[in-house]
């Protein structure tokens, strides 16, 4: 299923939908409201991030999932929310694609790891096509 990698994650998504339905009243059905399907990309994809006003480039430890307009990344350091530039390496041989992005949220997970959600604001058709290759497969 697209809503979870395993039974625990799938049950957690269903549980949240159940509580949202209960909040809306009796006899309600609620489904997860993601705009785009999210998939785990191949290990060849690497992502770097430069928050606006910073000169340091943060390298993602892992790309957890990719959608048509965003990514969920894992970093070993805190990254401030707000505008930034996202450098996407689709393979080791290619130059990175530079995409303006919005760092939407960050959450500490574990002792030294941070989950960071980004929204890609402006993509060229070429970059969007490369990204869609990861989503289709």
N, C-alpha and C positions, 0 to 999 in steps of 0.2 A: 504493500500500500504506500501511497505517496505521503500520508500523514504521519508516518513514523517508521523508524528503522527496525524496531522489534516490538514484541507484544507489550512491554512496559510503556514505551513511548506512545504506542497506539492507544492503549488504555488511558493514559494521562490526557491525550487530546480528546478522547470520547468523554472522559470525566468532566473536563472543563466545559465542553459543549452541553453536557447534561445540566450543570449548574447554571449556565447562561440561560438555558431553556426554562429552568425552574424560576429564575428571576423574572422572566417575562410573563409568567402565569401558567395556568393549567393548559393541558393539551397542546403543547408547543414542541416543535422540532427545530433544532439549531444544528447547523453544520459549521465546520471550521471555515473561517473566512479569509483564507490566503488568496491573494490575487494571482500569484504565479506558483507553479509547481517548483519545489526545491529538491535538488539532487546533490549527491556527493560527487565532486569532480574527480578526474583522474589525478594521480599523484604528480603528474607533470606540471600542473598549474601551481604557480607561486604568486603571492600577493604582497606588495609593500604599500605602506600608507604614510602620507605626510600630512598631518593636520595643519590647517591654515595658521600662519604665524609662527610655525616651527620649521627648523631646518633639518631636524633629525628624521630619517626614514625608518619607520618601524616595519620589521619583517614579520609577517604572520607565521606562527609555528605550524598552523594547519588551516586549510580551507574546509570548514565543516559542511557548508552547503552553498549552492549557487542557484539563483533564480534569474528570471529575465531582467530584473532591475536591481538586484542586490546580492549581498553575500553575508554569510555568518562566518566570522574569522576567529581564530584563537591566537592571542598574543601573550608574550611573557612579561609585558609591561603595560601599565595603564595608558590608554590613549584618550585624549579629551574629545568630547562630542562637539559637533559643529562641522563646518565645511572643511574639505581637504582634497588631496589628490591621491588617487588610487593607481598604483602601478601593477598591472596584471601581466605576468609572464605565462603565456600559454604553453611554451616549451622552453627548454634551456637554450636552444639555438636562436630563438627570435628575440628581437628588442622588445622591451615591455610596452604595452599599450598604456597610455596615460589618460585617465578618465576623471573628470571632476566628480566628487562624491560628497555625500552628506553622512557623517558619522552619527548614526541615529541613536544608538544606545550602547552601553557598556555595562557588564556585570562581572564581578569577580567570581571566579569558580576555581576552587582549589587554592592552594597556598600561594602560588605565583603565576596564575593563569587568569586571563580576562577574555570573556566572550564579547566580541564587538560586532554589531550589526551595521552594515553600510548600505546606503541607497545610491545607486549610480544615477547621476543627474542627466548628463549629456553624453551620449555614445554615438560614435560614427556608425554607419551601417556595417562597415567592415568589422568593427569590434563587437557589435551586437551579433553578427553572424558567427564569429568565433565563440562567443559566449553561448549561443544557442546550440552549438555542437556539443557542449558539455551537458546541456539540459535534455537533449533528445535521446541520449544513450545512457 
